[in-house]
Structure formats: C-alpha cells, structure tokens
Amino acid sequence: MVGHQKRQTLETCLKLLSLLIALTCSINLILGNKLGNMTNFSPLNEHAEITTSISLTNNPFCNSLKGALARGPKHRTMIHAFVSNSGHFPFLHNVLLSMRRNGMKWKPLVLSIGAGVCPMLANVSELQGHVLCVPYLERLFYQLQRDDPESAEQIQPKMVPTTNTTSKSDHNTRFSGIDNTYYGWGGVEHKFLINAKLYALRDLLECGADAFITDTDVAFRKDPRPYFAIDGPRGDIVAQNDTNNAYELSLNSGFMYWKRTPQNLDLIHDIITVPPFWHIDQARVNTRMKNHSTPHTLLDTHTFPNGYMYYQYFDELNNIVAFHANWNDNYQKKVEMLQNVSLWFLNEKAG
C-alpha cells in the first residue's frame, strides 16, 4: 500500500515537472520573439546612426534639421554642424570627404552663409545623400541685428550697396562678394563668419539636440563621439585644447560638443549677447565660461591635435582622431598641413 502511494506521488511529481518545463519553454519563446522584435525595430539599435528618440522644436527652421539627427555619445541625440561660405568650400568639401572615407555614417549639417554652398555640395557626387545643407544667412542676420546690432552695422559696409534692384533685405545678393571669398584673420568679414557658429550652436540647442560644432579646416580619421562620453557636469561641454595661453581656458571654439542642458542654453545666450561686439567667438567662449566657472573637458592634444601640436610635436602625432589645421590663416599652408597628416582628400595640392 505504501509502495503504491509512493509510485502515485512520483508520477504526479513527474507530470507537474513536465508541465513546468513546457510552460517555461513557452514563456522563453514568447519573450524571445518580443525581444527580437524590439531589437529589430528599435531606432537605437547598436548600429543606428539616425535616431528619432527626440522631437525637435516645432518650427520651420528646426523641422528643416530633422535629416541631420544622429546618435551622440551615451545614446544622446546630436546634430553635427558646419557653418561655411563658398570661399571656404574646399575645406568644407575635404572634411566631409574625410568623414565619408573614414567610416563616419551620420549625416552632418551644413549651414550655408550665402547662396553658393548648397548648390556646390549638390554637385559633389560622393556626398549626395550624405549631408544636409540648409541656407542660414537670413536667419543669422535677423538674430545678429536683434542680439548684437553693432556687429550687424559693422558688416554692412562690406556688403554690396543697395541699388534700385537690390534691397537692403536681400542679404544673399548683397553678401555675394563675402560669400565667394576665403578670409584669414583680422577682418570684419572673418569675424562675421567665425562668430556665426555661436548662433548655430544656440539654434541647435534650442531646437532640442546636442550640438557638435566644427570648423571647416578640421579633418577626421576616427569617430570622435566616444571621447565625448564624459560623466558629470564636465561632460556637458567637451572641446579641443587650443594650447593657447592667450585665452583663459585654452578652449578652441572651432571644435566643441555641447549637451543640451538648461545651463548651456543660458550660457550660449550669455556668450552671444554680453561681450562687446568686437570680440570674436573664441574670446567670447573662453571669457564667459571662465567668468561663470563653467565645468568642461579639454580633449587630449595628441589625439585631437591642432596647428601648434603639428608645428611643435609632429613626430608624436601617431593616433589622430581629428586634426585641426589652425594656428595659421594661410590657405595654402592649411592645405599643406592636412596633406602632411594624410587628411587631404582633394586633387588640389599645396604650392
């Protein structure tokens, strides 16, 4: 009798165990299918460059930038922007080629200062579909007149005078001479062009994305985004070290990654509106960040070298992620610098 009861108990336990195994398998199968679907359709999968994880501010300008949304560090959303006129187009062309040929798959944004840049980009077959170009001159002038009217007045005499066929508000026509010229340091036109990046930076942050701003005389060998993944407040602004004691923080404003934070939105508005009108972008950024004791990080000078590192430590530049051909304003010397670090991709040669 006892043996019969034990046998029945054992059979019952085996049946329950079989049911439990079957149930477990079913649950795993269901969860596996659901997880598989999430992996397949998530816009933030491991290899995605474009993300729809944020909604940009709903206005015509911000809506025009949606094609440039890309994955930033730590699954944030960024827009990588250049601001350029036609006179600097060879450098813009080169940096965009450096990104394409070295495996950077996100679509950068070009904000065109003048009417020439977007058509020129459209004619580069290798870049077609891989860059977003948006006219920016009218928007820039509107903001400049509102926030820094003295700088707006300063650039007016450098533009084409108004005539019976050219109105004062026809900025593209009046700007044509400045659009087509490469400018070195010291002129009013150069100040206008380099300060434009500050307005671009503010616009990107206000639209809702992190902002990665680079000058056109930069070239990329590797993806820089992992180097921006810095924890805490020091990761809110990451920039190239300018190796320059003339600026309080030695921060290069031509290579900066800014997270979209309330503090950074306030800071960039301060940088644009508070300094005297004759201050260029780098002086504005360094002085105001110093005055506000803004936390930030400067990138390694061997991994992200500039012109000073090129001239003083060329033989040590063996692990370049991005190179900035600054510390001179000569067109041909910049081309030569980029050639010598194997980051010049156009047929045009220095000399």
For each residue, the residues with C-beta under 8 A, 3 or more apart:
1: 4 5
2: 5 6
3: 6 7
4: 1 7 8
5: 1 2 8 9
6: 2 3 9 10
7: 3 4 10 11
8: 4 5 11 12
9: 5 6 12 13
10: 6 7 13 14
11: 7 8 14 15
12: 8 9 15 16
13: 9 10 16 17
14: 10 11 17 18
15: 11 12 18 19
16: 12 13 19 20
17: 13 14 20 21
18: 14 15 21 22
19: 15 16 22 23
20: 16 17 23 24
21: 17 18 24 25
22: 18 19 25 26
23: 19 20 26 27
24: 20 21 27 28
25: 21 22 28 29
26: 22 23 29 30
27: 23 24 30 31
28: 24 25 31 32
29: 25 26 32 33
30: 26 27 33 34
31: 27 28 34 35
32: 28 29 35 36
33: 29 30 36 37
34: 30 31 37 38
35: 31 32 38 39
36: 32 33 39 40
37: 33 34 40 41
38: 34 35 41 42
39: 35 36 42 45
40: 36 37 45
41: 37 38
42: 38 39 45 48
43: 48 50 51 52 53
44: 48 51 53 71 75
45: 39 40 42 48
46:
47:
48: 42 43 44 45 51 71
49: 70 71 105 106 107
50: 43 69 70 71 106 107
51: 43 44 48 54 69 70 71 77
52: 43 69
53: 43 44 75 77
54: 51 69 77 208 209
55: 58 208
56: 62 63 65 66 69 207 208 209
57: 62 206 207 208
58: 55 62 63
59: 62 63
60: 63 64
61: 64 65 134 139 203 207
62: 56 57 58 59 65 66 206 207 208
63: 56 58 59 60 66
64: 60 61 134
65: 56 61 62 68 69 79 109 132 134 204 207 209
66: 56 62 63 69
67: 107 132
68: 65 79 80 81 106 107 108 109 132
69: 50 51 52 54 56 65 66 77 78 79 209
70: 49 50 51 77 78 79 80 106 107
71: 44 48 49 50 51 75 76 77 78 106 225
72: 75 76 77 78 210 212 225 228 257
73: 76 78 225 226 228 229 257
74: 229
75: 44 53 71 72
76: 71 72 73 210 259
77: 51 53 54 69 70 71 72 208 209 210
78: 69 70 71 72 73 209 210 211 212 225 257
79: 65 68 69 70 109 204 207 209 210 211 212
80: 68 70 106 108 109 212 214
81: 68 108 109 110 111 197 200 201 204 211 212 213 214
82: 92 95 108 109 110 111 213 214 215 216
83: 110 111 113 136 193 196 197 200 213
84: 88 89 91 92 110 111 112 113 117 216
85: 88 89 112 113 114 116 117 178 179 180 181 193
86: 89 114 116 117 120 179 180
87: 178 179 180 181 182 183
88: 84 85 91 92 182 193 216 217
89: 84 85 86 92 93 116 117 120
90: 93 94 335 346 348
91: 84 88 94 95 216 217 334
92: 82 84 88 89 95 96 110 117 121 216
93: 89 90 96 97 120 121 124 127 346
94: 90 91 97 98 219 338 343 344 345 346
95: 82 91 92 98 99 214 216 217 218 219 220
96: 92 93 99 100 108 121 124 127 130 131
97: 93 94 100 101 126 127 345 346
98: 94 95 101 102 219 220 221 343 345
99: 95 96 102 104 108 220
100: 96 97 104 126 127 130
101: 97 98 345
102: 98 99 220 221 222
103: 223
104: 99 100 220 223
105: 49
106: 49 50 68 70 71 80
107: 49 50 67 68 70 130 131 132
108: 68 80 81 82 96 99 131 132
109: 65 68 79 80 81 82 131 132 133 134
110: 81 82 83 84 92 117 118 121 131 132 133 134
111: 81 82 83 84 134 136 196 200
112: 84 85 115 116 117 118 133 134 135 136 137
113: 83 84 85 117 136 137 140 175 179 193 196
114: 85 86 117 137 172 175 176 178 179 180
115: 112 118 119 135 137 172 175 176 179
116: 85 86 89 112 119 120 179 180
117: 84 85 86 89 92 110 112 113 114 120 121 133
118: 110 112 115 121 122 133 134 135
119: 115 116 122 123
120: 86 89 93 116 117 123 124
121: 92 93 96 110 117 118 124 127 131 133
122: 118 119 128 133
123: 119 120
124: 93 96 120 121 127 128
125: 128
126: 97 100 130
127: 93 96 97 100 121 124 130 131
128: 122 124 125
129:
130: 96 100 107 126 127
131: 96 107 108 109 110 121 127
132: 65 67 68 107 108 109 110
133: 109 110 112 117 118 121 122
134: 61 64 65 109 110 111 112 118
135: 112 115 118 138 172
136: 83 111 112 113 139 140 196 200
137: 112 113 114 115 140 141 171 172 175
138: 135 141 142 171 172
139: 61 136 142 143 199 203
140: 113 136 137 143 144 196 199
141: 137 138 144 145 152 171
142: 138 139 145 146
143: 139 140 146 147 199
144: 140 141 147 148 149 151 152 155 199
145: 141 142 149 152
146: 142 143 149
147: 143 144 272 273
148: 144 151 152 272 273 277
149: 144 145 146 152 153
150: 153 154 277
151: 144 148 154 155 191 192 195 277
152: 141 144 145 148 149 155 156
153: 149 150 156
154: 150 151 157 188 191 192 277
155: 144 151 152 158 159 178 188 189 192
156: 152 153 159
157: 154
158: 155 177 178 188 189 192
159: 155 156 171 174 175 177 178
160: 166 173 174 175 176 177
161: 166 174
162: 166 167 168 174
163: 166
164:
165:
166: 160 161 162 163 170 173 174
167: 162 170
168: 162 174
169:
170: 166 167 173 174
171: 137 138 141 159 174 175
172: 114 115 135 137 138 175 176 179
173: 160 166 170 176
174: 159 160 161 162 166 168 170 171
175: 113 114 115 137 159 160 171 172 178 179
176: 114 115 160 172 173 179 180
177: 158 159 160 180 181
178: 85 87 114 155 158 159 175 181 183 189 192 193
179: 85 86 87 113 114 115 116 172 175 176
180: 85 86 87 114 116 176 177
181: 85 87 177 178 189
182: 87 88 331
183: 87 178 187 189 190 193
184: 187 190 329 330 331
185: 190 329
186: 190
187: 183 184 190 191
188: 154 155 158 191 192
189: 155 158 178 181 183 192 193
190: 183 184 185 186 187 193 194
191: 151 154 187 188 194 195 278 280
192: 151 154 155 158 178 188 189 195 196
193: 83 85 88 113 178 183 189 190 196
194: 190 191 197 215 254 280 281 282
195: 151 191 192 198 199 280 281 284
196: 83 111 113 136 140 192 193 199 200
197: 81 83 194 200 201 213 215 253 254 281
198: 195 201 202 253 268 271 272 281 284 285
199: 139 140 143 144 195 196 202 203 272
200: 81 83 111 136 196 197 203 204 211 213
201: 81 197 198 204 205 211 213 256 258 268
202: 198 199 205 206 265 268 269 272
203: 61 139 199 200 206 207
204: 65 79 81 200 201 207 209 210 211 213
205: 201 202 208 209 210 211 258 260 264 265 268
206: 57 62 202 203 265
207: 56 57 61 62 65 79 203 204
208: 54 55 56 57 62 77 205 260
209: 54 56 65 69 77 78 79 204 205 260
210: 72 76 77 78 79 204 205 257 258 259 260
211: 78 79 81 200 201 204 205 256 257 258 260
212: 72 78 79 80 81 228 256 257 258
213: 81 82 83 197 200 201 204 253 254 255 256 257 258
214: 80 81 82 95 218 254 255 256 322
215: 82 194 197 218 254 255 324 326
216: 82 84 88 91 92 95
217: 88 91 95 254 324 325 326 334 338
218: 95 214 215 254 255 322 323 324 325
219: 94 95 98 322 323 325 338 341 343 344 345
220: 95 98 99 102 104 223 224 321 322 343
221: 98 102 320 321 322 323 343
222: 102 320 321 322
223: 103 104 220 226 321
224: 220 227 228 304 321 322
225: 71 72 73 78 228 229
226: 73 223 229
227: 224 238 299 300 303 304 321
228: 72 73 212 224 225 235 238 257
229: 73 74 225 226 235
230: 234 235 238 297
231: 234 235
232: 235 295
233: 236 295
234: 230 231 295 296 297
235: 228 229 230 231 232 238 259 297
236: 233 258 259 261 263 264 295 296
237: 256 257 258 259 264 289 294 295 296 297
238: 227 228 230 235 256 257 296 297 299
239: 251 252 253 255 256 257 296 297 298 299
240: 251 252 254 255 256 298 299 304 306 322 324
241: 250 251 252 298 299 300 301 304 306
242: 247 250 251 252 282 306 308 326
243: 250 301 306 308 309
244: 247 250 252 308
245: 250
246:
247: 242 244 250 251 282 283 286
248: 286 287 289 290
249: 286 289 290 296 298
250: 241 242 243 244 245 247 286 298
251: 239 240 241 242 247 256 282 285 286 289 296 298
252: 239 240 241 242 244 255 256 282 306 324 326
253: 197 198 213 239 256 281 282 284 285 286
254: 194 197 213 214 215 217 218 240 281 282 324 326
255: 213 214 215 218 239 240 252 299 304 322 324
256: 201 211 212 213 214 237 238 239 240 251 252 253 285
257: 72 73 78 210 211 212 213 228 237 238 239
258: 201 205 210 211 212 213 236 237 264 268
259: 76 210 235 236 237 264
260: 205 208 209 210 211 264 265
261: 236 264 265
262: 265 266
263: 236 266 267 294
264: 205 236 237 258 259 260 261 267 268
265: 202 205 206 260 261 262 268 269
266: 262 263 269 270
267: 263 264 270 271 288 289 292 294
268: 198 201 202 205 258 264 265 271 272
269: 202 265 266 272 273
270: 266 267 273 274 288 292
271: 198 267 268 274 275 284 285 288 289
272: 147 148 198 199 202 268 269 284
273: 147 148 269 270
274: 270 271 288
275: 271 279 283 284 287 288
276: 279
277: 148 150 151 154
278: 191
279: 275 276 283 284 287
280: 191 194 195 283 284
281: 194 195 197 198 253 254 284 285
282: 194 242 247 251 252 253 254 285 286
283: 247 275 279 280 286 287
284: 195 198 253 271 272 275 279 280 281 287 288
285: 198 251 253 256 271 281 282 288 289
286: 247 248 249 250 251 253 282 283 289 290
287: 248 275 279 283 284 290 291
288: 267 270 271 274 275 284 285 291 292 294
289: 237 248 249 251 267 271 285 286 292 294 296
290: 248 249 286 287 293 294
291: 287 288
292: 267 270 288 289
293: 290
294: 237 263 267 288 289 290
295: 232 233 234 236 237
296: 234 236 237 238 239 249 251 289
297: 230 234 235 237 238 239
298: 239 240 241 249 250 251
299: 227 238 239 240 241 255 303 304
300: 227 241 303 304
301: 241 243 304 305 306 309
302: 305 309 313 316 317 318 319
303: 227 299 300 319 320 321
304: 224 227 240 241 255 299 300 301 320 321 322 323 324
305: 301 302 309 310 313 317 320 323 324
306: 240 241 242 243 252 301 309 310 323 324 326 327
307: 310 311 324 325 326 327 328 337
308: 242 243 244 311 312 327
309: 243 301 302 305 306 312 313 314 316 317
310: 305 306 307 313 314 317 323 325 327 337 340 341
311: 307 308 314 327
312: 308 309
313: 302 305 309 310 316 317
314: 309 310 311 317 340
315:
316: 302 309 313
317: 302 305 309 310 313 314 320 323 341
318: 302
319: 302 303
320: 221 222 303 304 305 317 323 341 343
321: 220 221 222 223 224 227 303 304
322: 214 218 219 220 221 222 224 240 255 304
323: 218 219 221 304 305 306 310 317 320 337 338 341 343
324: 215 217 218 240 252 254 255 304 305 306 307
325: 217 218 219 307 310 328 334 337 338
326: 215 217 242 252 254 306 307
327: 306 307 308 310 311
328: 307 325 333 334 337
329: 184 185
330: 184 333 334
331: 182 184 334 335
332: 335 336 350 351
333: 328 330 336 337 350
334: 91 217 325 328 330 331 337 338
335: 90 331 332 338 339 344 348 349 350
336: 332 333 339 340 350 351
337: 307 310 323 325 328 333 334 340 341
338: 94 217 219 323 325 334 335 341 343 344
339: 335 336 342 343 344 349 350
340: 310 314 336 337
341: 219 310 317 320 323 337 338
342: 339
343: 94 98 219 220 221 320 323 338 339
344: 94 219 335 338 339
345: 94 97 98 101 219
346: 90 93 94 97
347:
348: 90 335
349: 335 339
350: 332 333 335 336 339
351: 332 336
